[in-house]
Amino acid sequence: MTLSPSDIAHWQTWVGRTESRTEMLDREALRRFAAAIGEPLDVETVQPSLAHWAFFLPVAAADQIGPDGHPKRGGFLPQISLPRRMFAAAEMQFHAPLMLDWEATRTSTVLDIAHKSGRSGELVLVKVGHSIVQADRERVSEVQTIVYRDTGAPTPAIVPTTVDAGSDDVNWAPNSVDLFRFSAVTFNSHRIHYDLPYATGEEGYPGLVIHGPLTAARVFGHARRGGRSPTRFAFRAVAPAFAGQPVLLREDEAGRCRAIRCDGSDAMVADIGY
């Protein structure tokens, strides 16, 4: 697919658009999120990794869902015509804990829309900023990068190799139930995470794709070991990982973590500030 300069210019008129949502930060919703990422359910004592992702979930009517399971395009974000869409990266700062069972407001802003070319063809990168304010104080700020791309070639199956684990590494192997639970708790109906015939036949993956946000939450949890409290977290999804194949969570050095696939390739890299 070749994008026209007029289409790109039209989509870039979305830069600067904002929207706000106010909702109650329900502790039971957070408890379900903690369960889905494999963390303790006592959220009143310690909130789970990336707890703000349990809230302000996308809600679309049944007739507003596209063939891939995502909400149809248009509205707050432009109706970009490239067929594939993924959450590629984020950088967030934690300014204060969330208060459960209190209202909070998230304000979202389209910060940038850029057209690039990559190995799989043309790309459009959309940066969206989010700010969560509660009791007149900013609690979390985040900038997400969403990538739209062409269909590209099918993704080859991963060939496992020997990945030596260190004493502090954690082996994590989510299965299809884990992926379904995370899809449910985040109201994410993208079919690549639970519909195997669609994932393999339509999008060319060799299996069910582990959610990038689920991997990010597990990486963040690894960075919290020993009671550490990160104040900044930035991650970048490098390659897809798949259900049923182990992922190694590793901290190379203080402030640098990776999720490593069973073929030795990085699935995600993250920088953490304390």
C-alpha positions, 0 to 999 in steps of 0.5 A: 500500500502506498499512502498519498501525501494528502492522506498523511496531511489529513491525518496530521490535522488530528495533532492537538486533539484532546479528550477527557474521561472521568471514572471511579477507580474501582478496587475490584477492577484493579483486583481482577487486573492483578489476577490477570498479570499474576500478582497478589490480589491484596491491591489495598496494600500494594497496587499491581504493576502498571495499575493505571492500565486497569482503568479508562478502558476503550468502550465501543458499541457492538456495531462499532467493532472492526473485523480484527476485533478492535474498535472501528477507526475514526474519532479521537484517532484518525482513520488511518488506512494501513491494516495492522495496528499495534501498541509499540512503546510507552514512557510513563512517570508515576507521580503519586499513588492512585486512590481506589474508589475515588473518581479520577480524570484522564486527559488524552492528547494526540501529540504527533503523527509521523509517516515512515518506511520500515522493513515491512513497508510504510508505517504511521506512528501516532504518539498519544499523551495521557495524564491521570489527575485525581484530587487535583494532583497528577498521578500518572503521565504517559506517552504511548506510541501506536504503530500502523503498518501494512500487512507484510509477510507472515511471521515465521515460527520461532525456533527455540534455542538454549537460553541460559537463565541467571539466578535472578531471571524468571521464566514466564510461559503464558498460555491461552487462558492467561491471554484470554484473562488479560484480554477480558480484564483490559476489554481488548478484543483484538483477535490475535490474542485469542482467536488462533485461526484468525491469528494464523490465517488472517494476520500470518502469526505462528500462534496466539500473540502475547499482548505487549501490555501484558509483557510490559506489566510482567517486565515492570513487576520484575523491576519491582523485585525486593520492594523497589518502587519505580518512578519512571518506566519506558518500554519498546516492543521489539518482536512478538512473543507467542503463547505456550513458548517461554519468555525470560525476564531479565534485569541486565543492570539496574534500570535495564530489563528485557523480555527474551524469547525462547530463540534468544531474541528480545521481545521487549526492552525497558528502562526503569528509573527509581 
